[in-house]
Amino acid sequence: MKQIEEYVHSVYRNVDGDKEEIQELKQEMRSHLLEAIYELKGKGISEEEAIRIAIGNFGDKKHIIKGLSEFFNVQKLFARYILLFSLVSLVLGAIFFVNTYLKIHDFKEERGIIMNNVLTIIGDDSVITNSEKEGLQTIFNEHGDHLNYLAVFNVKEQAQVQEWLKEYDIATKPSNTYPLEYQHATFMIGHQGEILNNKEEIISSNYDLGTVASANDSWIVQYEYKDTYHNVIEANNSMVLGDYTDIFHLPILFFVVFGVLIIVWGFLKKYHKTYLKGLLN
């Protein structure tokens, strides 16, 4: 019926929303109006009069337009913010995940790099030359943002060092270990990159994972991390133990928020039609 089509079209002319949803709602309105017209015609009322009554009973056109427009705008804006926040949560979760993973990866790589470079410089020499000391300072400065001390111990000259080496197996690869007292160090660099001569006053850290050591036949190399780097060490330890929820608790939190918001967004997209259809009944 032409009058019905014109009326439905006029109601939705200025409504801004999903085109597919609007088409469904327009069809819903047509069905309600046609059903009302057929009922009226069944009572002996003419078609023209039935159309006028059906449209009149359906409600004020301006009120319907206003209600639909307001709902679509509010729903659209709310759903957009929900989607935006969910995507922000996803991005933040990914950033924190990658950042944590890279820190752990760099930490593992660094352990081997420091030890290999130091042992390569000093080799099997019985003494450390001035040029070798400068090389060790260069290595320390490259990693000094999170290193507290770097110490080198002569295995062959000190019985205490030999006894310590027998107790702790550190020859094959860099290992976390109970620290060898710095007073026995042949050469030592402090947290500001300076060479320390008065080593007796240096107290090693009590943090069990904060000291790393390795050795060859002539030297033991030991370095200690700063307190500010302990969170990375703990993350690496949790990775070794398989406790991934402890490592990635922040990324997981953001991923959970993302999942919840996406579910809410999908719920809004799917079920808001029920409310819209209720406006037409």
N, C-alpha and C positions, 0 to 999 in steps of 0.2 A: 504494500500500500504506500503510495507516494507520500501521504501526510505523515505516516509513521517514520519513513526513511528521513524525511526532512526534519522531523522533530528530534530523532535520535542523533542525526548529524549535527544539529544545532547545539545539542547538549554537550557533545564532546568536541566541538570545534576548537575551543581554547584550552582544552585539557592537555597538559604536557606530561607524558609518561611513556612507558614501553608500548610500542605500536601494536605488538601482538596481544598484550594484555588489554589494551583499549578496544581492539577488535572483538575480543572475547566478551568484554563488558557490553559493548554495543549490541552484540548478538543476544546477550542475556536480557537486555532491555527490550529489544524487539520481541523476544519470546513472551515476556510478561505482558507487553501491550497487546500483542495479537491474541493471547489467551483471554485477556479481559474483554477484548472486542468481540470474540466469538461467543463468550458467555452472554454478553449484552444482546448480541444479535439473536441468540437463542431465546431470549425473553421477548422477542418481537420488536426490538428497537432497531431503527434503521442504521445502516453502516456509518453514515456521516455522523449521526448523533452518537453512536457507540464509540467512534474514534474520539470525538470531543470529550465524552465522559471519561473514557479510559485515560486519556492524557491528563485531564483535570484531576482524576483520582490518583494519578501517579505521583503528583506533587508539583510544587512550584518549580519551574524550570531554572530560574535563577538560583534557587536554594540548592538544587541538585548540582548545578555547574560549580557553585562555590565550594560545596562539600567535596566534590570529586577533585577539583583543582588543589584545594588545600591538602587533601589527603595524599594525592600524588606527589606534591612538592615536598611535604614533610617526610613521607616514606622514602622518596628518592634521595633526599639529603641525608637522612639517618642511615640508610643502607650504604650510601657512598662513604660516610665517615666510618662505618663499621668495616667496610672493605679496605679503606685507607689505613686504619689502625692495624688491621690484620696483616697487611702487606709490610707496614713498618716493623711489626713484630717479627715477621719472617726475615726481613733484611737484617735487623739487629741480631737475631739469633744466628744467622749465617755469618755475620761479621765476627761475633764473639767466638763462634765455633772455629772459624778459620784462624783467628788471632791466637786462640789458646793452642790449637794444633801446631801452628808455626812456631810458637814459643817452645813447645815441647820438642819439636823437631830440631830447632836450632840448639837447644840445650844438649841434646844427644850428640849432635854433630860437633859442638864446641868442645865437649870433653875429650874427644879423640884429637881434635885439631891442636888444642893447647899442649897436650902431652906429647904428641908427635913432634910439634915444632920445638918444644923445649929440649927433648931428648936428642933431636937432630942437631941442635946447636952445640950442646955440651958433649955429645958423643960418649966416648969411653976415656976421655982425657982425665988425668988425675987432678988437674986444677982447672979453675974457670978463669979464662983470660978477660981482660977489660973489654975487648970487642964482643966476647960472648955475653958479658954482663949487659952491655948495651943492647944486644939482641934480645936478651930475656926481658929487659925493660920495655922494649918495643912490643913484644908479645903481650906483656901484661897490660900495657896501655890500650892495646886493641880490644881487650876484654875488661878493662878496668872499671866500666860502669857498674858491674855487678860482682867484681872480685875484691876480696878483703886483703888476702896475702897470697904470695907465691914464694915457695921455699924449695931449695935444692939441698939434699943431704948426701954426703959422701959415704957410700956403703963400706968401702974398704978401710977407712981410717978410724971409724968409731964402733966400738963393740955394742953400744946401746942401739945404734941404728941397725946393726946386723941382727941382733936379737929381735928387734921389732919386725924386721923384714921376714924372719922365719915364722913369726906368729900370724902375719897378715899376707895373704896371697894376692899380690897386686902386680905381679910381673907380666901377666898376659894381656891385660887391658886396664884402662882407667877404672878404678873402683871406689865406691864410697867406703870409708874406713875410719876407725878410731884414730884421731890425729897423732902423729909423731910430734913430740914436744919441739917447739921451734928453737929452743936453746941449743939443740944439736945441729941446726942448719948451718951449712957452709956458706950459703948465700941466700938472702931473703929480700923481697920487695914488699913495701907496705901499701896500704890502700890508696895512697896518693901517688903511687908510682915511684916513690923514693927508695933508695937502698937502705936497709935497716942494719945497723951494726950492733946495737944493744938489744940482742934477741932474748935475753933472759927475762925481760919484763913483758914479753908478748904472751898473752894467754889465749890458747886456742878456744874455738867455739864449742859449746856443749851440744850443738845441733848434730844429731847422728847422721843426717844425710848431707850436711853442708860441707864436708871435707872430701876431696877426691885425690887419689894418689896413684902413681904408676912408677915402674922402675926398670932399669936395665942392670947389667952386671956391676956398674960403677956408681950409679946415682939413683936416688929416690926423688921424684918430683911430687910435691904436694901443694895444692892450692885450696883456698877456703872462700866460700861464697858469702856475700854480704847478706844481712838479715832481710833486706828488701827483695831479695831474689828467692826467698824460701818458698813463696807461693808457686813459682815455676817448678821448683824441685819437688814439691809435694804433688803437683799435677803429674809430673813424670812418674813419680813413684806409684800414684794411683793407676796410671796407664799400664805400668808393669804388672800391677796386681789385678788389672781388669775391672777396676771400680770406675766405670765410665760416668756414672751418674754424679760422682763426686767431682770429676774433672769438668764435665760440661753441664753443671747444674744451671748456670745462667743461660746458655743457649737453649737447653731443654725447656726452661721456664718460658722463654720467648716463643719457642715452637708450640708449646701447649696453649699459650695465649692466642697464637695464630690459629691453631686448630679450633679453639672454642669460638673465636670471632667469625671464622669462616662458616661454622655450623649455624651460628646466629644469623649471619648474612643469608645463607641458603634458606633458613627457616622463614625469614622475612620475605624473600623473593617468592617462596612457594605458597605461603599461607595468607599473605595480605589480600589475595584475591577473594578469600572468604568474606573479609570485612567489606570489600567493595561491592560484592554481590549482595551483601546484607543491606547496603544503602538502596539497592534497587527493589527490594522486596517490600 
